[in-house]
Amino acid sequence: MLRFAFALSILSYAAWGVALDARATDGLYGNAPIPGIGRPVRVGGDRDYPPYEFLDKDGKPAGFNVDLTRAVAEVMGMKVEFRLGAWAGEREALMDGGLDILEGMTYSDERAQLLDFAPHTIVNHAIFARRGAPPVSNLDDLAGKKVIVHRAGFMHDTLAAKGMEKDLIFSETPADGLRLLASGVGDYAVVAILPGISIIRENKLDNIQPVARSVATVRYGYATKKGNDALIARFSEGLAILRETGRYQAIHDKWLGVLENGKVKWQTLAVYVGAVVTPLLALLGGSMLWAHMLRRQVAQRTRSLTKALDELSSNQRQLVQADKMAALGTLVSGVAHEINNPNGLILLNIPILRKVQADVSRLLDAWHEREGEFTLGGIRYSRMRQELPRMLEEMQEGAMRIKRIVNDLKDFARREEGAAKALIDVGDCSRKAVRLVEATIRKHTDRFSADYEEDLPLVWGNSQRVEQVVVNLVINACQALPDRSRAIEVTTRHDVDAGKVVLCVRDEGTGISPEHLPNLTDPFFTTKRETGGTGLGLSVSASIVKEYGGCLTFESAPGQGTTACLELPVPKEESPA
């Protein structure tokens, strides 16, 4: 077959010589040097149409078409001169005689009226769009859309013939067109699939992709101005020789095989790996190792810095909260002092008033027997005589209650120096805590109950801090109730088997979601952020209980209420250690 091809080559040379003489006679070339013989063939192409033809980083022609043209020139004994530029200008130069041949032009019946073709490849055109764009499947779907096309390219002609010229956006090269699309210009771009993929990879245009991969399948190859039969014949003959010798396939696999769906030959791949990849592996491996070490160091430093910043932020928030609590304690102590002074006068005067009432009652009784019924403060004496002792007794009880609440509040707000441990009665702490929040309880429920087991064993702790925990639990229970008809129950008991004193606060509130239960005691975790919750109450409470060797547990289900239990160990010996 190869011998036959060379024989055809010899015959074609003879035929071409005859034809050339005839052309010279007809004045086609006149006295000008003949392309490929007297001077190099001027070959035009697109400067930015990878992988077919483009200018590399050094400004030299490269690509499938360029290598193919060099191979044709070699086997046909021609000299070639490449002139790659903007496609519209190259096409115009061919028609004006500034170029002899274009090495990569798409065939169409309209173009065939002005040009002669020697196709060497089949090209599929595709529609590209930004990610998230509405899908399209063919060229007709582009009607009414802004479409970017290569000026004077095949798709320019095709879409203009479909009446879409007014909506076309032109670019000088396919690469320029895809870059415009990636920057937000236009709706779609129509480019040959292989150049499109190559341009996207080379320019890292990650936001665009092909949405219709084969909207036109066309022949693509060499083109000369009509009548230049000799030159196009020589290129056709060169292509035939390259196909027979296998060089065409080698050039094809080098430039197009990786991008097309077909598989690259293992032998070719091995050559590429050996010639290009292997020398870079050592450098690449070293760079990757160094980059990996740097990333690890940066990540470690970043984690350390982030942790330090988080701890600093947490400490700042806790300091702010602690400062607020300290200020509140000072305020509470001052208010308690102001309340105790007038309340002390009441407690001092009521016993005297009760004695006065007893003495005056004898005189008033005698007066009542002599004069009959009369009134005191607008109330009949016979009734007032019964009510007055009761009123004085209730006033004394109320004043005593105020005194107890104020004392409990002072104890709760007192600054703890070292928070020393002592043997405390959990039941007594619970009673004091309930008295402190009695107003809150009355505001939220009509069904509060408390059941304190008698003779609870003493546990090690600090009474003020345990009261603080109980206050937090009861207030949380109150805030969980949707209405006043729901109940709250406080109980204390001695779990002999576990060796613990247990205080439980149970409510019939809205409950807690299962995903939130593990995080209840985390600092600053709260489900009541919008109502002013800080997420510190339960966190501080859990820390207090843990300090005394106990634990804080929660059981809850959405819509079925919550039970919070404080457990403190009963000491085996009376020692805080």
C-alpha positions in Angstrom: 0.0 0.0 0.0 2.9 2.4 0.8 4.6 1.7 -2.5 1.3 2.3 -4.2 1.0 5.7 -2.4 4.5 6.7 -3.5 3.7 5.7 -7.1 0.7 7.9 -7.0 2.8 10.7 -5.6 5.2 10.5 -8.5 2.3 10.5 -11.0 0.7 13.4 -9.2 4.0 15.4 -9.4 4.1 14.9 -13.2 0.4 15.8 -13.5 0.9 18.8 -11.2 3.9 19.9 -13.4 1.7 19.8 -16.5 -1.1 21.6 -14.7 1.4 24.2 -13.4 2.6 24.9 -16.9 -1.0 25.3 -18.0 -1.7 27.7 -15.1 1.3 29.7 -15.9 0.1 29.9 -19.5 -3.3 31.1 -18.2 -1.7 33.7 -16.0 -2.7 32.2 -12.6 0.7 32.8 -11.0 2.2 35.0 -13.8 5.8 35.7 -13.0 5.4 35.4 -9.2 7.2 32.6 -7.4 5.2 29.4 -7.1 4.1 28.5 -3.5 6.0 25.5 -2.2 8.6 25.7 -5.0 9.8 29.2 -5.6 8.7 30.4 -2.2 7.2 29.0 1.1 3.5 28.2 1.1 1.8 30.9 3.3 -0.3 28.9 5.7 -2.9 30.8 7.8 -4.7 29.8 10.9 -6.3 30.9 14.2 -3.9 32.2 16.8 -6.0 30.9 19.7 -7.9 27.7 18.8 -6.3 24.9 20.9 -5.7 22.1 20.5 -5.9 22.6 16.7 -3.8 25.7 16.2 -2.5 28.4 18.5 0.5 30.4 19.4 2.4 28.9 22.4 3.9 30.8 25.3 6.9 31.7 23.2 4.7 33.0 20.4 5.4 30.1 18.1 2.7 28.2 16.1 1.7 24.9 17.7 -1.2 22.4 17.7 -2.6 19.5 15.7 -3.0 21.5 12.5 0.5 23.0 12.7 2.2 19.6 13.3 0.0 18.1 10.5 1.0 20.9 8.1 4.7 20.4 8.9 4.4 16.7 8.2 2.6 17.2 4.9 5.3 19.8 3.9 8.0 17.3 4.8 6.7 14.4 2.8 5.8 16.6 -0.2 9.1 18.5 -0.2 7.5 21.9 0.4 8.4 24.9 2.5 5.8 26.4 4.6 5.5 29.7 6.5 2.9 30.0 9.3 0.9 33.2 9.8 -1.6 32.7 12.7 -3.8 35.6 13.7 -7.4 36.6 14.3 -9.7 34.3 12.3 -11.7 36.9 10.5 -8.5 38.6 9.3 -7.0 35.2 8.2 -10.1 34.4 6.2 -10.0 37.8 4.5 -6.3 37.4 3.8 -6.9 34.1 2.0 -9.5 35.8 -0.3 -7.2 38.8 -1.0 -4.2 36.6 -1.9 -2.2 37.4 1.3 -2.4 33.7 2.2 -2.1 30.6 0.1 -4.0 28.2 2.3 -5.9 27.9 5.6 -4.9 24.8 7.6 -8.1 24.6 9.6 -11.5 25.6 8.1 -14.9 24.0 8.5 -16.5 22.8 5.2 -20.0 24.1 4.2 -21.8 24.1 0.9 -21.9 27.9 0.9 -18.1 28.1 1.4 -17.5 25.5 -1.2 -18.7 27.9 -3.8 -15.6 30.1 -3.1 -13.1 27.7 -1.7 -11.6 24.3 -2.4 -11.3 21.9 0.6 -9.1 19.0 1.7 -10.7 17.8 5.0 -8.5 16.0 7.5 -10.7 15.9 10.6 -14.3 15.6 11.8 -15.2 18.3 14.3 -18.2 18.4 16.7 -19.6 21.8 17.8 -21.1 22.2 21.3 -23.1 24.7 23.2 -21.4 26.1 26.4 -23.1 27.9 29.3 -22.5 29.1 32.8 -23.4 26.6 35.5 -27.0 26.9 36.5 -28.1 28.2 33.1 -31.4 26.8 31.6 -30.7 23.7 29.6 -30.7 23.7 25.8 -30.3 20.7 23.4 -29.9 22.1 19.9 -29.2 25.3 17.9 -32.8 26.2 17.5 -33.2 26.4 21.3 -30.8 29.4 21.1 -33.4 31.6 19.4 -33.9 34.8 21.4 -30.8 34.2 23.5 -27.5 36.2 23.5 -25.0 33.8 21.9 -21.2 34.3 21.6 -19.7 33.1 18.4 -16.3 33.2 16.7 -16.4 36.1 14.2 -16.4 34.8 10.6 -16.4 31.2 11.9 -18.7 28.4 10.9 -21.2 29.0 13.7 -21.3 32.7 12.8 -22.5 31.7 9.3 -24.8 28.9 10.6 -26.7 31.0 13.2 -26.8 34.0 10.9 -28.5 31.8 8.3 -31.1 30.9 11.0 -32.0 34.6 11.4 -30.2 35.0 14.8 -27.6 37.5 13.7 -29.1 40.3 15.8 -28.6 38.3 19.0 -25.0 37.3 18.3 -22.0 38.5 20.3 -18.7 38.3 18.4 -15.3 37.4 19.6 -12.0 37.4 17.7 -11.1 33.9 19.0 -13.0 31.0 20.6 -10.9 31.5 23.8 -12.0 35.2 23.9 -15.6 34.0 23.5 -15.5 31.5 26.4 -13.7 34.1 28.6 -16.6 36.5 27.9 -19.1 33.9 28.8 -17.3 33.1 32.0 -17.3 36.8 33.0 -21.1 37.0 32.7 -21.5 38.3 29.1 -24.1 36.6 27.0 -26.2 33.5 27.7 -24.4 30.8 25.7 -21.4 30.3 23.5 -21.1 27.9 20.5 -17.6 26.5 20.1 -16.1 23.2 18.8 -16.1 20.7 21.7 -12.4 19.9 21.8 -11.2 23.6 21.7 -13.9 24.5 24.2 -12.7 21.8 26.7 -9.1 22.7 26.1 -9.7 26.4 26.7 -11.7 25.8 29.8 -8.9 23.7 31.3 -6.1 26.0 30.3 -7.8 29.2 31.6 -9.5 27.5 34.6 -12.9 28.7 33.6 -14.6 26.5 36.2 -18.0 28.2 36.0 -18.8 27.2 32.5 -19.5 23.7 31.0 -20.9 22.1 27.8 -24.7 21.7 27.9 -25.2 20.2 24.5 -22.1 18.3 23.2 -22.9 17.6 19.6 -25.1 20.2 17.8 -23.2 20.1 14.5 -20.8 17.5 13.1 -18.8 18.9 10.2 -15.7 18.2 8.1 -12.6 20.4 8.9 -9.4 20.8 7.1 -7.3 22.7 4.5 -9.0 25.3 2.3 -7.7 27.4 -0.7 -9.2 30.0 -2.8 -11.2 28.6 -5.7 -9.0 27.6 -8.6 -5.8 26.8 -6.7 -6.3 23.1 -7.5 -2.6 22.2 -7.6 -1.9 23.4 -4.1 -4.9 21.7 -2.6 -4.1 18.5 -4.5 -0.6 18.5 -3.0 -2.0 18.8 0.5 -4.5 16.1 -0.2 -1.8 13.8 -1.4 0.4 14.6 1.7 -2.5 13.7 3.9 -3.0 10.4 2.2 0.7 9.5 2.7 0.5 10.5 6.4 -2.5 8.3 6.9 -0.8 5.3 5.2 2.4 5.7 7.2 0.7 6.1 10.5 2.0 9.6 11.2 -1.4 11.1 10.9 -2.7 8.9 13.8 0.4 9.7 15.9 -0.2 13.4 15.5 -3.9 12.9 16.1 -3.3 11.0 19.4 -0.7 13.5 20.6 -3.1 16.5 20.4 -6.7 15.1 20.3 -6.6 11.6 21.7 -6.6 12.8 25.4 -9.6 15.1 24.8 -11.7 12.8 22.7 -13.7 9.8 24.0 -11.3 7.3 22.4 -8.6 5.7 24.5 -5.0 6.8 24.1 -2.6 3.9 23.2 -0.6 2.7 26.2 2.6 2.9 24.1 2.0 6.5 23.4 1.1 7.2 26.9 4.3 5.5 28.1 6.3 7.7 25.8 4.7 10.9 27.1 5.2 9.8 30.7 8.8 8.9 30.1 9.6 12.1 28.1 7.6 14.7 30.1 6.2 13.5 33.3 9.0 11.5 34.8 11.6 14.4 34.9 9.0 16.5 36.8 8.1 13.8 39.4 11.0 14.5 41.7 10.4 18.3 41.6 6.7 17.8 41.9 7.1 15.4 44.8 9.5 17.7 46.6 7.1 20.6 46.1 4.1 18.7 47.3 6.0 17.4 50.4 7.1 21.0 51.2 3.7 22.4 50.6 2.1 19.6 52.7 4.5 20.4 55.6 3.7 24.1 55.3 0.0 23.4 55.2 0.3 21.3 58.4 2.2 24.0 60.2 -0.3 26.7 59.1 -3.3 24.5 60.0 -1.7 23.8 63.4 -1.0 27.4 64.1 -4.5 28.4 62.9 -6.1 25.8 65.2 -4.0 27.0 68.1 -4.8 30.7 67.4 -8.5 29.9 66.9 -8.6 28.0 70.1 -6.9 30.8 72.0 -9.3 33.4 70.5 -12.3 31.2 71.4 -11.0 30.8 75.0 -10.3 34.6 75.2 -13.8 35.4 73.9 -15.4 32.9 76.3 -13.4 34.2 79.3 -14.3 37.8 78.3 -18.0 36.9 78.3 -17.7 35.1 81.6 -15.9 38.0 83.1 -18.6 40.4 81.9 -21.3 38.1 83.4 -19.3 37.7 86.6 -19.0 41.5 86.8 -22.7 41.8 86.4 -23.4 39.2 89.1 -20.9 41.0 91.4 -22.7 44.3 90.8 -26.1 42.6 91.3 -24.8 41.2 94.6 -23.8 44.7 95.8 -27.1 46.1 94.8 -29.0 43.2 96.5 -27.0 43.8 99.7 -27.8 47.5 99.7 -31.5 46.9 99.0 -31.7 44.2 101.6 -30.3 46.6 104.2 -32.8 49.3 103.3 -35.7 46.8 103.6 -34.4 45.4 106.9 -34.5 48.8 108.7 -38.2 49.5 108.3 -39.1 45.9 108.6 -37.2 45.7 111.9 -39.3 48.6 113.2 -42.4 46.7 112.3 -41.2 43.6 114.1 -40.3 45.7 117.1 -43.6 47.5 117.3 -46.1 44.7 116.6 -45.6 42.8 119.9 -46.2 46.2 121.8 -49.3 46.8 119.7 -50.6 43.3 120.6 -50.2 44.0 124.3 -51.9 47.3 123.9 -54.8 45.6 122.0 -55.1 43.1 124.9 -55.3 45.9 127.5 -57.6 48.1 125.5 -60.0 45.2 124.8 -61.0 45.0 128.5 -62.0 48.6 128.5 -63.8 48.4 125.2 -65.7 45.3 126.3 -67.0 47.2 129.4 -68.0 50.1 127.2 -69.8 47.8 124.8 -71.8 46.2 127.6 -72.8 49.7 128.9 -73.4 51.6 125.7 -74.2 48.9 123.2 -72.7 48.5 119.7 -70.3 51.0 118.3 -67.7 51.1 115.4 -63.9 51.2 115.2 -62.5 52.3 111.9 -65.9 51.9 110.3 -66.3 48.3 111.5 -68.6 47.1 114.3 -66.8 46.5 117.5 -68.2 43.0 117.9 -66.4 42.0 114.6 -63.3 44.1 115.1 -62.8 42.5 118.5 -62.2 39.2 116.6 -60.4 40.6 113.6 -57.9 42.9 115.3 -55.8 40.1 117.0 -55.7 38.2 113.8 -54.6 41.2 111.8 -51.8 41.9 114.2 -50.7 38.3 114.0 -50.7 38.2 110.2 -48.7 41.5 110.2 -46.1 39.9 112.4 -46.0 36.8 110.3 -45.6 38.9 107.1 -42.8 40.9 108.6 -41.0 37.7 109.7 -41.4 36.4 106.2 -39.9 39.5 104.8 -37.0 39.1 107.1 -36.4 35.5 106.1 -36.6 36.3 102.4 -34.2 39.3 102.8 -31.8 37.1 104.8 -31.9 34.4 102.2 -31.3 36.9 99.4 -28.3 38.3 101.3 -26.9 34.8 101.8 -27.5 34.1 98.1 -25.8 37.3 96.9 -23.0 37.2 99.5 -19.5 37.2 97.9 -17.9 33.8 98.3 -14.3 33.9 99.5 -12.9 30.6 98.4 -16.4 29.0 98.5 -15.5 26.9 101.5 -17.2 23.5 101.8 -19.2 22.5 104.8 -21.8 19.8 105.7 -25.1 21.2 104.5 -28.8 20.1 104.4 -30.0 19.9 100.8 -33.6 20.2 102.0 -32.9 23.4 103.9 -31.1 24.8 100.8 -34.1 23.9 98.6 -36.6 25.6 101.0 -34.5 28.8 101.0 -34.2 28.8 97.2 -38.0 28.3 96.8 -38.7 31.2 99.1 -36.4 33.4 96.9 -38.3 32.6 93.7 -41.7 32.4 95.2 -43.0 35.4 93.3 -41.8 33.8 90.0 -43.5 30.5 90.9 -46.8 32.3 91.7 -46.6 34.1 88.3 -46.1 31.0 86.2 -48.2 28.2 87.9 -51.1 27.5 90.2 -49.9 24.0 90.9 -46.6 24.1 92.7 -45.8 21.4 95.2 -42.7 20.5 97.3 -42.0 17.2 99.1 -38.9 17.2 101.3 -37.9 13.9 102.8 -37.1 14.3 106.5 -33.8 13.6 108.1 -31.7 13.8 104.9 -28.1 13.0 105.5 -25.8 16.0 105.3 -23.5 16.4 102.2 -20.4 18.4 101.6 -20.9 21.6 99.7 -21.6 25.4 100.0 -25.2 26.3 100.9 -25.2 29.5 98.9 -23.9 27.8 95.7 -26.3 24.9 96.0 -29.2 27.4 96.5 -28.0 29.0 93.3 -28.3 25.7 91.5 -31.9 25.1 92.8 -32.9 28.7 91.9 -31.7 28.1 88.3 -33.6 24.8 88.0 -36.8 26.2 89.4 -36.7 29.3 87.2 -36.0 27.2 84.1 -39.0 25.0 85.0 -41.2 28.1 85.4 -40.1 29.5 82.0 -40.9 26.1 80.3 -44.6 26.2 81.3 -47.0 27.3 78.5 -49.7 28.3 81.0 -50.5 28.4 84.7 -52.4 25.2 84.7 -49.2 23.2 84.3 -47.5 21.9 87.5 -44.0 22.1 89.0 -42.9 19.7 91.7 -39.7 19.9 93.9 -38.7 16.7 95.8 -35.7 15.6 97.9 -34.8 12.1 98.8 -32.0 9.9 100.0 -31.0 7.2 97.5 -29.5 4.7 100.0 -28.4 2.2 97.3 -26.5 4.9 95.3 -25.3 6.7 98.5 -26.6 10.0 97.2 -29.0 12.8 98.2 -31.2 13.6 95.2 -33.1 16.8 94.6 -35.4 16.8 91.5 -37.4 19.6 89.9 -40.1 18.3 87.6 -42.2 20.5 85.3 -45.1 19.8 82.9 -43.7 22.2 80.3 -42.9 22.1 76.6 -39.9 19.7 77.0 -36.6 19.7 75.3 -35.7 18.3 71.8 -33.5 15.2 71.9 -30.8 16.9 69.9 -30.5 19.7 72.5 -30.3 17.4 75.6 -26.5 16.7 75.3 -25.7 20.4 75.1 -27.7 21.8 78.0 -24.7 22.4 80.2 -22.4 23.7 77.4 -21.3 27.3 78.1 -23.5 29.8 76.2 -25.8 27.2 74.8 -29.4 28.3 75.1 -32.7 27.9 73.2 -34.0 31.2 74.7 -31.5 33.5 73.0 -34.3 35.7 71.6 -35.7 36.3 75.2 -32.4 37.3 76.6 -31.0 33.9 77.7 -27.2 33.8 78.0 -26.7 30.0 78.3 -24.6 30.4 81.5 -27.1 29.3 84.1 -27.0 25.5 83.6 -23.3 25.6 82.7 -22.4 27.3 86.0 -24.8 25.0 87.9 -23.2 21.9 86.4 -19.7 23.2 87.4 -20.9 23.8 91.0 -22.3 20.3 91.3 -19.3 18.7 89.7 -17.0 20.5 92.2 -18.8 18.8 95.0 -18.5 15.3 93.4 -22.1 15.3 92.2 -23.8 15.5 88.8 -26.7 17.2 87.1 -29.0 15.0 84.9 -31.9 15.8 82.6 -34.8 13.7 81.3 -37.2 15.2 78.8 -39.4 14.7 75.8 -41.0 17.4 73.6 -44.5 18.3 75.0 -44.1 16.0 78.0 -42.1 18.1 80.4 -38.6 17.9 81.9 -37.1 16.4 85.1 -33.8 17.9 86.3 -32.0 16.1 89.1 -29.2 17.3 91.3 -27.3 14.4 92.9 -24.7 14.9 95.7 -22.8 12.0 97.3 -23.3 11.2 101.0 -19.9 11.3 102.6 -18.6 8.1 104.2 -16.8 10.2 106.8 -17.1 13.7 107.8 -14.3 15.2 105.8 -14.4 17.6 102.9 -11.5 15.9 101.2 
